[in-house]
């Protein structure tokens, strides 16, 4: 017996692609349909021929559990109590958006291919032009710090620019993070619902970043001392102006330096010591946050912050919170 569809609205364009950001499984369904109509073949066959096989991703498929050829060595998904959810193998009709089954090793191979393509050396299936296009920041508005075509560009670690993708399906989730240069990266997948997997995933990421101690060799931007009157104006507690997540973001002074404290930065870095430095050009930079900032004041009170990334910029209102 059929059930009411999960979504009762047609897929529609909300804005010109590349001008803003919104989570869009429907957008990938359109891409899937365009490819299947053009080649007259299912997306699983196309992905295997053009991506998975050339990159030796032997444990990756877009075949679904109810289809012939689905692998037999797939881990069942589990709920927050550690019990298998229904059959343990969720079926996603929107295959292009959420129907790929893989392993950390195979996802690392895909990340390495993109990294090779970015440096235009040893790449097999992804061209230099495509790699640059899909990892370039296309949106800051509503984009949680910055997104490209499919890759999140919101976080920086150890002085590097990273492209990343974190996601989940029923009872499973994971993350792919890779540097735009030098070939560093990590991939991890975890089983279970959010209360089970989030602590494991967070600890895994923090531990790897700490142990590997990757550091960009690029020269640091020239900085200057923050004038004392400007420093005093910046200190305070505000609504989140970095990622737009509605939680507190604090600018505090420690040992005559300014630091930004944010639960989001703390979650991903494992420590809440993100120094706010004043650049020679009058902009600010938060260590391991990718977007330069410029603060605006009205009548001596912090009013807004401008975030910049390449050719894009956005002005974000700042709301002060009294504690």
Residue frames as qw, qx, qy, qz and C-alpha x, y, z in Angstrom:
[[0.000, 0.888, 0.460, 0.000, 0.00, 0.00, 0.00],
 [0.426, 0.493, -0.021, 0.759, 1.45, 3.36, -1.00],
 [0.375, -0.626, -0.402, 0.553, 2.16, 6.11, 1.50],
 [0.150, 0.981, 0.121, -0.032, 1.92, 9.88, 1.24],
 [0.667, 0.468, -0.182, 0.550, 5.20, 11.23, -0.18],
 [0.544, -0.408, -0.315, 0.662, 7.58, 12.77, 2.31],
 [0.085, -0.299, 0.073, 0.948, 7.51, 16.01, 0.35],
 [0.348, 0.633, 0.685, -0.091, 4.25, 17.40, -0.99],
 [0.190, 0.876, -0.038, -0.442, 5.72, 20.29, -2.99],
 [0.808, 0.538, 0.054, 0.235, 7.30, 20.34, -6.42],
 [0.636, -0.277, 0.091, 0.714, 11.00, 21.13, -6.74],
 [0.264, 0.923, 0.225, 0.167, 11.40, 24.81, -7.59],
 [0.548, 0.288, -0.156, 0.770, 14.22, 27.33, -8.02],
 [0.356, -0.814, -0.362, 0.283, 14.48, 29.76, -5.09],
 [0.080, -0.892, 0.220, 0.387, 17.39, 31.80, -6.45],
 [0.644, 0.677, -0.353, -0.053, 19.92, 31.83, -9.28],
 [0.948, -0.171, -0.078, 0.257, 22.43, 28.99, -8.71],
 [0.660, 0.174, -0.128, 0.719, 25.68, 30.30, -7.28],
 [0.025, -0.627, 0.006, -0.779, 24.19, 33.42, -5.68],
 [0.534, -0.514, 0.350, -0.573, 23.11, 32.06, -2.29],
 [0.224, 0.190, -0.950, 0.109, 22.90, 28.79, -0.39],
 [0.732, -0.189, 0.248, -0.606, 20.19, 26.40, 0.77],
 [0.375, -0.170, 0.911, 0.001, 20.27, 22.67, 1.46],
 [0.633, 0.403, -0.140, -0.646, 18.85, 21.16, -1.71],
 [0.517, -0.049, 0.851, 0.078, 18.33, 17.45, -2.17],
 [0.601, 0.656, 0.407, -0.209, 15.90, 18.40, -4.93],
 [0.235, 0.843, -0.359, -0.323, 18.65, 20.13, -6.86],
 [0.177, -0.424, 0.869, 0.181, 20.67, 16.93, -7.03],
 [0.584, 0.330, 0.730, -0.132, 17.60, 14.98, -8.09],
 [0.499, 0.812, 0.041, -0.300, 17.29, 17.35, -11.07],
 [0.066, 0.700, -0.671, -0.234, 20.98, 16.76, -11.92],
 [0.445, -0.095, 0.890, -0.013, 20.42, 13.00, -11.62],
 [0.615, 0.555, 0.519, -0.211, 17.42, 13.11, -13.95],
 [0.364, 0.843, -0.238, -0.316, 19.30, 15.25, -16.50],
 [0.098, -0.531, 0.823, 0.174, 22.19, 12.77, -16.58],
 [0.489, 0.116, 0.861, -0.082, 19.92, 9.73, -16.81],
 [0.575, 0.698, 0.314, -0.289, 17.82, 11.30, -19.58],
 [0.248, 0.815, -0.422, -0.309, 20.91, 12.35, -21.53],
 [0.025, 0.458, -0.882, -0.106, 22.76, 9.02, -21.33],
 [0.820, -0.045, -0.295, -0.488, 19.67, 6.81, -21.00],
 [0.655, 0.045, -0.698, 0.286, 21.36, 4.94, -18.16],
 [0.590, -0.749, -0.300, -0.020, 20.81, 4.89, -14.37],
 [0.078, -0.915, 0.316, -0.239, 22.95, 7.13, -12.18],
 [0.786, -0.463, 0.408, 0.039, 24.53, 4.08, -10.49],
 [0.854, 0.286, 0.272, 0.338, 26.00, 2.89, -13.81],
 [0.350, 0.855, -0.037, 0.382, 27.23, 6.34, -14.78],
 [0.383, -0.846, 0.330, -0.170, 28.89, 6.95, -11.42],
 [0.867, -0.260, 0.393, 0.165, 30.63, 3.58, -11.51],
 [0.771, 0.454, 0.230, 0.382, 31.93, 4.01, -15.07],
 [0.317, 0.806, -0.014, 0.499, 33.07, 7.62, -14.88],
 [0.227, -0.790, 0.352, -0.448, 34.15, 7.98, -11.23],
 [0.793, -0.465, 0.342, -0.195, 34.21, 4.93, -8.99],
 [0.961, 0.140, 0.138, 0.196, 36.01, 2.45, -11.27],
 [0.536, 0.688, -0.184, 0.453, 38.70, 4.85, -12.58],
 [0.156, -0.733, 0.423, -0.509, 39.50, 5.88, -9.00],
 [0.483, 0.087, -0.852, 0.183, 39.53, 2.26, -7.78],
 [0.411, -0.217, 0.424, -0.777, 36.66, 2.96, -5.37],
 [0.347, -0.003, -0.915, -0.204, 35.76, -0.73, -5.13],
 [0.173, -0.379, -0.831, 0.368, 33.54, -0.35, -2.09],
 [0.179, 0.366, 0.162, -0.898, 31.38, 2.49, -3.37],
 [0.081, 0.326, 0.837, 0.431, 28.05, 2.21, -5.18],
 [0.338, 0.061, 0.102, -0.934, 24.84, 4.06, -5.90],
 [0.497, -0.189, -0.784, -0.320, 22.90, 0.81, -6.26],
 [0.477, -0.418, 0.272, -0.724, 20.20, 0.63, -3.58],
 [0.319, -0.218, 0.872, -0.302, 19.39, -2.21, -1.12],
 [0.711, 0.322, 0.494, -0.383, 16.32, -3.28, -3.10],
 [0.610, 0.691, -0.264, -0.284, 18.28, -3.58, -6.36],
 [0.974, 0.085, 0.032, 0.206, 20.38, -6.34, -7.88],
 [0.623, 0.490, -0.209, 0.573, 24.08, -5.90, -7.29],
 [0.343, -0.835, 0.176, -0.393, 23.84, -4.25, -3.88],
 [0.348, 0.443, -0.761, 0.322, 26.89, -5.33, -1.81],
 [0.767, -0.379, -0.506, -0.106, 26.49, -7.93, 0.91],
 [0.627, -0.141, -0.441, 0.627, 29.05, -6.50, 3.37],
 [0.060, -0.595, -0.052, -0.800, 27.17, -3.33, 4.37],
 [0.146, -0.084, -0.716, 0.678, 26.85, -2.37, 8.05],
 [0.198, -0.678, -0.680, -0.197, 23.29, -2.08, 9.34],
 [0.022, -0.522, 0.126, -0.843, 22.21, 1.31, 10.67],
 [0.426, -0.355, -0.748, 0.364, 21.39, 1.62, 14.39],
 [0.234, -0.843, -0.271, -0.402, 19.27, 3.89, 16.57],
 [0.086, -0.736, 0.398, -0.541, 20.26, 5.78, 19.73],
 [0.778, -0.421, 0.357, -0.300, 19.70, 2.62, 21.80],
 [0.162, -0.485, 0.836, 0.198, 22.06, 0.57, 19.67],
 [0.637, 0.255, 0.713, -0.142, 19.29, -1.39, 17.97],
 [0.241, 0.067, 0.681, 0.688, 19.07, -2.02, 14.21],
 [0.364, 0.386, 0.145, -0.835, 16.57, 0.31, 12.54],
 [0.799, 0.384, 0.051, -0.461, 13.94, -1.73, 10.66],
 [0.950, 0.292, -0.033, 0.102, 15.84, -3.72, 7.99],
 [0.634, -0.542, 0.222, 0.505, 19.08, -1.90, 8.79],
 [0.412, 0.025, 0.510, 0.755, 19.40, -0.78, 5.16],
 [0.257, 0.686, 0.305, -0.609, 17.54, 2.46, 4.39],
 [0.482, 0.400, 0.587, 0.513, 16.44, 2.99, 0.78],
 [0.002, -0.614, -0.076, 0.786, 16.66, 6.54, -0.56],
 [0.592, 0.632, 0.492, 0.092, 14.61, 7.16, -3.73],
 [0.217, 0.969, -0.117, -0.031, 16.48, 10.46, -4.29],
 [0.927, -0.044, 0.049, 0.370, 19.66, 8.57, -5.21],
 [0.499, 0.608, -0.049, 0.616, 21.60, 11.54, -6.57],
 [0.225, -0.793, 0.167, -0.541, 21.24, 13.41, -3.30],
 [0.468, -0.552, 0.564, -0.397, 21.71, 10.70, -0.69],
 [0.969, 0.058, 0.072, -0.228, 22.01, 7.26, -2.23],
 [0.551, 0.582, -0.574, 0.165, 25.77, 6.65, -2.31],
 [0.883, -0.464, 0.069, 0.006, 27.18, 3.85, -0.15],
 [0.528, 0.676, -0.404, 0.317, 30.91, 4.03, 0.56],
 [0.806, -0.391, -0.238, 0.375, 33.81, 3.66, 3.00],
 [0.257, -0.904, 0.117, 0.321, 36.27, 6.17, 4.48],
 [0.549, -0.275, 0.558, 0.558, 39.06, 4.74, 2.32],
 [0.408, 0.497, 0.616, 0.454, 37.10, 5.22, -0.90],
 [0.001, 0.964, 0.266, 0.014, 35.97, 8.71, 0.07],
 [0.435, -0.709, 0.288, 0.474, 39.61, 9.56, 0.75],
 [0.535, 0.087, 0.609, 0.579, 40.45, 8.45, -2.80],
 [0.217, 0.802, 0.473, 0.292, 37.84, 10.90, -4.14],
 [0.264, -0.940, -0.017, 0.216, 39.28, 13.70, -1.97],
 [0.548, -0.420, 0.458, 0.560, 42.79, 12.95, -3.22],
 [0.466, 0.439, 0.588, 0.495, 41.56, 13.08, -6.81],
 [0.038, 0.954, 0.272, 0.124, 40.16, 16.57, -6.21],
 [0.435, -0.800, 0.218, 0.351, 43.40, 17.65, -4.53],
 [0.587, -0.083, 0.562, 0.577, 45.42, 16.29, -7.46],
 [0.334, 0.685, 0.519, 0.387, 43.12, 18.08, -9.88],
 [0.160, -0.972, -0.113, 0.131, 43.55, 21.35, -7.98],
 [0.366, -0.688, 0.441, 0.444, 47.31, 21.14, -8.49],
 [0.696, 0.622, -0.172, -0.316, 46.73, 19.72, -12.00],
 [0.204, 0.531, -0.822, 0.011, 48.96, 16.71, -11.46],
 [0.033, 0.062, -0.990, 0.121, 48.14, 12.96, -11.37],
 [0.547, 0.232, 0.391, -0.702, 44.39, 13.60, -11.65],
 [0.249, 0.041, 0.928, 0.273, 42.50, 10.87, -13.53],
 [0.091, 0.562, 0.786, 0.241, 38.85, 11.87, -14.00],
 [0.090, -0.910, -0.335, 0.228, 38.40, 15.37, -12.59],
 [0.531, 0.578, 0.062, 0.617, 39.89, 18.25, -14.57],
 [0.365, -0.099, -0.295, 0.877, 41.76, 21.18, -13.06],
 [0.187, -0.262, -0.192, -0.927, 39.01, 23.57, -14.19],
 [0.629, -0.455, -0.519, -0.359, 36.22, 21.50, -12.65],
 [0.638, -0.308, -0.525, 0.472, 38.10, 21.05, -9.37],
 [0.188, 0.013, -0.162, 0.969, 38.64, 24.80, -9.08],
 [0.350, -0.328, -0.330, -0.813, 35.02, 25.55, -9.91],
 [0.687, -0.445, -0.530, -0.223, 33.43, 23.11, -7.45],
 [0.635, -0.369, -0.433, 0.522, 35.68, 24.19, -4.55],
 [0.165, 0.260, -0.023, 0.951, 35.50, 27.96, -5.09],
 [0.038, 0.433, 0.637, -0.637, 33.30, 29.84, -2.62],
 [0.014, 0.395, 0.605, 0.692, 30.09, 30.85, -4.38],
 [0.398, -0.702, -0.369, -0.461, 27.94, 32.00, -1.46],
 [0.199, 0.128, -0.608, 0.758, 28.31, 33.75, 1.88],
 [0.496, -0.170, 0.087, -0.847, 24.67, 34.74, 2.33],
 [0.875, -0.144, 0.141, -0.441, 22.81, 32.05, 4.30],
 [0.787, 0.400, -0.468, 0.027, 25.87, 29.91, 3.73],
 [0.839, -0.538, 0.006, 0.076, 27.08, 29.26, 7.29],
 [0.476, -0.695, 0.362, 0.400, 30.44, 30.91, 6.69],
 [0.219, 0.614, -0.561, -0.510, 30.90, 29.92, 3.05],
 [0.783, 0.142, 0.604, -0.046, 29.92, 27.22, 0.56],
 [0.051, 0.357, -0.661, -0.658, 30.99, 26.20, -2.91],
 [0.723, 0.110, -0.370, -0.573, 29.05, 24.03, -5.36],
 [0.894, -0.116, -0.417, -0.118, 28.52, 21.15, -2.94],
 [0.674, -0.014, -0.488, 0.555, 31.52, 21.59, -0.63],
 [0.387, -0.899, -0.201, 0.048, 31.44, 23.48, 2.64],
 [0.562, 0.427, -0.194, 0.682, 34.18, 26.12, 2.92],
 [0.387, -0.835, -0.145, -0.362, 33.28, 27.43, 6.38],
 [0.740, -0.651, 0.131, 0.107, 36.14, 26.18, 8.53],
 [0.482, 0.705, -0.470, 0.224, 39.87, 26.57, 8.57],
 [0.859, -0.498, 0.079, 0.094, 42.37, 24.48, 10.49],
 [0.738, -0.339, 0.275, 0.515, 46.09, 24.96, 11.00],
 [0.061, -0.611, 0.287, 0.735, 46.28, 27.85, 8.55],
 [0.173, 0.048, 0.834, 0.521, 44.83, 25.89, 5.63],
 [0.567, 0.175, -0.080, -0.801, 41.80, 26.44, 3.44],
 [0.274, 0.000, 0.960, -0.055, 39.68, 23.25, 3.52],
 [0.580, -0.036, -0.391, -0.714, 36.86, 21.82, 1.46],
 [0.141, -0.054, 0.911, -0.383, 34.58, 19.55, 3.47],
 [0.586, -0.187, -0.454, -0.644, 31.30, 17.67, 3.42],
 [0.107, -0.036, 0.879, -0.464, 29.51, 16.40, 6.47],
 [0.592, -0.073, -0.324, -0.734, 26.20, 14.64, 6.29],
 [0.313, -0.081, 0.870, -0.371, 23.97, 11.93, 7.62],
 [0.547, -0.128, -0.606, -0.563, 21.27, 9.49, 6.75],
 [0.793, -0.453, -0.058, -0.402, 19.07, 7.36, 8.99],
 [0.897, -0.421, 0.128, 0.049, 21.36, 5.98, 11.71],
 [0.795, 0.011, 0.177, 0.580, 24.66, 6.92, 10.10],
 [0.141, 0.990, 0.008, -0.027, 26.82, 9.95, 9.37],
 [0.794, -0.138, 0.129, 0.577, 30.34, 11.18, 8.74],
 [0.027, 0.945, -0.083, -0.316, 32.66, 13.85, 7.44],
 [0.781, 0.310, 0.168, 0.516, 35.16, 14.45, 4.65],
 [0.125, -0.959, 0.080, 0.242, 37.77, 17.19, 5.12],
 [0.800, 0.162, 0.216, 0.535, 40.65, 17.97, 2.77],
 [0.229, -0.685, 0.077, 0.687, 43.06, 20.85, 2.30],
 [0.560, 0.804, 0.068, -0.187, 43.13, 22.88, -0.89],
 [0.486, 0.708, -0.498, 0.121, 46.89, 22.37, -1.07],
 [0.088, -0.564, 0.771, -0.282, 49.59, 20.06, 0.33],
 [0.628, 0.038, -0.737, -0.246, 47.34, 16.96, 0.28],
 [0.036, -0.070, 0.806, -0.586, 46.28, 16.76, 3.92],
 [0.590, -0.188, -0.276, -0.735, 42.88, 15.40, 4.92],
 [0.154, -0.047, 0.917, -0.365, 40.76, 13.03, 6.95],
 [0.590, -0.141, -0.461, -0.648, 37.58, 11.00, 6.45],
 [0.069, -0.030, 0.908, -0.412, 35.51, 9.26, 9.09],
 [0.559, -0.275, -0.486, -0.612, 32.11, 7.56, 9.19],
 [0.125, -0.125, 0.791, -0.585, 30.13, 6.55, 12.27],
 [0.361, -0.340, -0.808, -0.317, 27.11, 4.36, 12.98],
 [0.236, -0.497, -0.689, 0.472, 24.17, 5.25, 15.22],
 [0.022, 0.891, 0.377, 0.253, 21.95, 8.29, 15.70],
 [0.191, 0.802, -0.177, 0.537, 23.35, 11.71, 16.65],
 [0.565, -0.743, 0.255, -0.252, 23.64, 11.18, 20.45],
 [0.932, -0.186, 0.247, 0.187, 25.82, 8.11, 19.78],
 [0.774, 0.355, 0.166, 0.497, 27.95, 9.19, 16.86],
 [0.118, 0.940, -0.022, 0.320, 28.53, 12.93, 17.47],
 [0.527, -0.782, 0.330, 0.035, 30.86, 12.45, 20.47],
 [0.833, -0.070, 0.428, 0.343, 32.84, 9.81, 18.56],
 [0.565, 0.665, 0.248, 0.421, 33.06, 11.92, 15.42],
 [0.074, -0.972, 0.091, -0.203, 34.03, 15.08, 17.29],
 [0.650, -0.633, 0.398, 0.138, 36.73, 13.34, 19.30],
 [0.824, 0.186, 0.386, 0.371, 38.08, 11.62, 16.18],
 [0.414, 0.816, 0.117, 0.386, 38.46, 14.88, 14.30],
 [0.274, -0.925, 0.227, -0.137, 40.08, 16.73, 17.20],
 [0.792, -0.416, 0.403, 0.191, 42.48, 13.85, 17.88],
 [0.770, 0.359, 0.316, 0.422, 43.62, 13.52, 14.28],
 [0.232, 0.904, 0.013, 0.358, 44.14, 17.27, 13.85],
 [0.467, -0.828, 0.304, -0.060, 46.16, 17.34, 17.07],
 [0.838, -0.232, 0.426, 0.250, 48.28, 14.29, 16.28],
 [0.702, 0.489, 0.292, 0.427, 49.03, 15.23, 12.68],
 [0.310, -0.727, -0.011, 0.613, 49.80, 18.86, 13.56],
 [0.524, 0.496, 0.417, 0.553, 49.49, 20.00, 9.96],
 [0.137, -0.780, -0.120, 0.598, 50.56, 23.60, 9.49],
 [0.573, 0.778, 0.194, 0.169, 50.46, 25.71, 6.37],
 [0.653, -0.197, 0.093, 0.725, 53.86, 27.02, 5.32],
 [0.234, 0.750, 0.308, 0.537, 52.37, 30.14, 3.77],
 [0.276, 0.126, -0.310, 0.901, 53.65, 33.43, 5.15],
 [0.107, -0.644, -0.659, 0.375, 51.39, 35.08, 7.68],
 [0.146, 0.809, 0.301, 0.483, 49.58, 38.28, 6.79],
 [0.283, 0.258, -0.343, 0.858, 51.06, 41.42, 8.34],
 [0.404, -0.706, -0.582, 0.011, 49.38, 42.34, 11.60],
 [0.105, 0.509, -0.232, 0.822, 49.32, 45.41, 13.82],
 [0.125, -0.181, -0.753, 0.620, 48.46, 46.09, 17.43],
 [0.154, -0.693, -0.637, -0.300, 44.79, 46.71, 18.15],
 [0.006, -0.458, 0.200, -0.866, 44.33, 50.25, 19.50],
 [0.069, -0.128, -0.819, 0.555, 43.13, 50.15, 23.11],
 [0.410, 0.235, 0.225, -0.852, 39.98, 52.18, 22.39],
 [0.628, 0.196, -0.532, -0.534, 39.03, 49.86, 19.52],
 [0.347, 0.053, -0.920, 0.173, 39.74, 46.81, 21.66],
 [0.154, 0.149, 0.649, -0.730, 37.41, 48.07, 24.38],
 [0.553, 0.245, -0.065, -0.794, 34.61, 48.61, 21.85],
 [0.576, 0.197, -0.717, -0.339, 34.88, 45.04, 20.53],
 [0.097, 0.059, -0.919, 0.378, 34.73, 43.16, 23.84],
 [0.567, 0.008, 0.229, -0.791, 31.28, 41.76, 24.51],
 [0.368, 0.137, 0.919, -0.030, 28.75, 38.97, 23.96],
 [0.390, 0.336, -0.271, -0.814, 26.82, 38.90, 20.68],
 [0.870, 0.285, 0.303, -0.266, 24.44, 36.77, 18.66],
 [0.713, -0.105, 0.550, 0.423, 26.46, 34.49, 16.38],
 [0.356, 0.828, -0.108, -0.420, 27.81, 36.64, 13.53],
 [0.155, -0.491, 0.788, 0.338, 30.19, 33.99, 12.18],
 [0.015, 0.044, 0.962, 0.270, 27.80, 31.20, 11.18],
 [0.460, -0.145, -0.201, -0.853, 24.31, 32.56, 11.85],
 [0.479, -0.153, -0.864, -0.020, 23.37, 29.74, 14.22],
 [0.482, -0.669, -0.235, -0.515, 21.71, 31.86, 16.91],
 [0.789, -0.442, -0.305, 0.297, 24.13, 31.04, 19.73],
 [0.281, -0.934, 0.091, 0.199, 26.40, 33.32, 21.74],
 [0.743, 0.385, -0.089, 0.540, 29.66, 34.53, 20.26],
 [0.448, -0.861, -0.059, 0.235, 31.99, 36.31, 22.65],
 [0.530, 0.628, -0.241, 0.516, 34.96, 38.62, 22.12],
 [0.690, -0.713, -0.072, 0.103, 37.10, 38.49, 25.26],
 [0.233, 0.827, -0.447, 0.248, 40.49, 39.79, 26.35],
 [0.923, -0.354, 0.037, 0.149, 43.20, 37.45, 27.62],
 [0.689, -0.322, 0.211, 0.615, 46.79, 38.50, 28.28],
 [0.023, 0.643, -0.143, -0.752, 46.26, 41.75, 26.39],
 [0.049, 0.072, -0.780, -0.619, 45.01, 39.87, 23.29],
 [0.643, 0.135, 0.136, -0.741, 41.48, 39.45, 21.94],
 [0.077, -0.037, 0.985, 0.149, 39.91, 36.05, 21.40],
 [0.617, -0.037, -0.249, -0.746, 36.61, 34.92, 19.89],
 [0.232, -0.048, 0.930, -0.282, 34.73, 32.25, 21.82],
 [0.660, 0.139, -0.244, -0.697, 32.05, 30.26, 20.02],
 [0.764, -0.113, 0.587, -0.243, 30.49, 26.87, 20.71],
 [0.848, 0.521, 0.027, -0.089, 30.80, 26.08, 17.01],
 [0.374, 0.738, -0.530, 0.187, 34.51, 26.84, 16.86],
 [0.411, -0.485, 0.697, -0.331, 34.98, 24.97, 20.14],
 [0.894, 0.109, 0.357, -0.246, 33.13, 21.92, 18.78],
 [0.832, 0.547, -0.066, 0.063, 35.24, 21.67, 15.65],
 [0.344, 0.720, -0.493, 0.347, 38.62, 22.74, 17.04],
 [0.786, -0.262, -0.510, 0.230, 38.44, 21.24, 20.51],
 [0.427, -0.347, -0.315, 0.774, 39.56, 24.47, 22.18],
 [0.088, 0.900, 0.416, 0.095, 38.09, 27.93, 22.47],
 [0.371, -0.671, 0.140, 0.626, 41.15, 30.10, 21.91],
 [0.556, 0.553, 0.446, 0.431, 40.54, 31.64, 18.50],
 [0.326, -0.468, -0.056, 0.819, 42.64, 34.79, 18.46],
 [0.339, 0.877, 0.337, 0.048, 41.27, 37.90, 16.79],
 [0.545, -0.282, 0.186, 0.767, 44.16, 39.69, 15.08],
 [0.234, 0.883, 0.133, -0.385, 44.23, 43.12, 13.44],
 [0.749, 0.274, 0.350, 0.491, 45.65, 43.17, 9.92],
 [0.325, -0.276, 0.139, 0.894, 47.70, 45.97, 8.39],
 [0.009, -0.287, -0.562, -0.775, 44.91, 46.69, 5.89],
 [0.345, -0.161, 0.214, -0.900, 42.43, 47.49, 8.68],
 [0.797, -0.144, -0.407, -0.423, 40.59, 44.18, 8.51],
 [0.527, -0.470, 0.630, -0.325, 40.51, 41.53, 11.22],
 [0.658, 0.192, -0.702, -0.194, 41.16, 37.82, 11.07],
 [0.765, -0.419, 0.354, -0.338, 40.11, 35.07, 13.47],
 [0.024, -0.455, 0.883, 0.113, 42.65, 32.26, 13.61],
 [0.113, 0.081, 0.985, 0.099, 41.20, 29.20, 11.85],
 [0.409, 0.664, 0.523, -0.345, 38.13, 31.06, 10.58],
 [0.592, 0.211, 0.499, 0.596, 38.36, 31.55, 6.80],
 [0.194, 0.809, 0.391, 0.395, 36.61, 34.91, 6.30],
 [0.305, 0.078, -0.219, 0.923, 38.34, 38.25, 7.00],
 [0.175, -0.765, -0.613, 0.094, 36.16, 40.65, 9.02],
 [0.162, 0.282, -0.062, 0.944, 35.65, 44.40, 9.23],
 [0.181, -0.564, -0.712, 0.377, 33.65, 45.81, 12.16],
 [0.010, 0.540, 0.275, 0.795, 31.30, 48.77, 11.75],
 [0.230, -0.370, -0.615, 0.658, 30.28, 51.13, 14.55],
 [0.097, -0.692, -0.366, -0.615, 27.45, 53.60, 15.04],
 [0.373, -0.799, 0.103, -0.459, 27.87, 56.16, 17.84],
 [0.066, -0.597, 0.739, -0.306, 30.77, 54.10, 19.20],
 [0.722, -0.096, 0.591, -0.348, 28.72, 50.92, 19.44],
 [0.156, -0.168, 0.896, 0.380, 29.40, 47.77, 17.41],
 [0.588, 0.352, 0.137, -0.716, 26.64, 47.60, 14.79],
 [0.902, 0.393, 0.020, -0.180, 27.64, 45.18, 12.03],
 [0.487, -0.478, 0.634, 0.364, 30.44, 43.08, 10.63],
 [0.665, 0.603, -0.260, -0.355, 31.41, 42.67, 6.98],
 [0.764, -0.209, 0.589, 0.160, 32.62, 39.18, 6.02],
 [0.436, 0.722, -0.376, -0.383, 34.75, 38.84, 2.89],
 [0.735, -0.130, 0.641, 0.180, 35.86, 35.86, 0.83],
 [0.469, 0.173, 0.590, 0.634, 37.56, 36.33, -2.53],
 [0.005, -0.247, -0.336, -0.909, 35.19, 38.52, -4.61],
 [0.427, -0.598, -0.612, -0.293, 32.23, 38.05, -2.25],
 [0.102, 0.108, -0.529, 0.835, 31.24, 40.07, 0.80],
 [0.405, -0.602, -0.617, -0.304, 28.23, 40.29, 3.10],
 [0.067, -0.402, 0.381, -0.830, 27.28, 42.66, 5.89],
 [0.522, -0.371, -0.768, 0.027, 25.89, 40.95, 8.98],
 [0.343, -0.732, 0.041, -0.588, 24.05, 42.96, 11.68],
 [0.433, 0.084, -0.757, 0.482, 25.44, 42.45, 15.17],
 [0.561, -0.665, -0.233, -0.435, 23.16, 42.20, 18.20],
 [0.136, 0.424, -0.677, 0.585, 24.82, 42.81, 21.53],
 [0.702, -0.443, -0.533, -0.164, 23.68, 40.67, 24.46],
 [0.197, -0.655, 0.429, -0.590, 23.81, 41.88, 28.05],
 [0.668, -0.085, -0.726, 0.136, 24.82, 39.24, 30.56]]
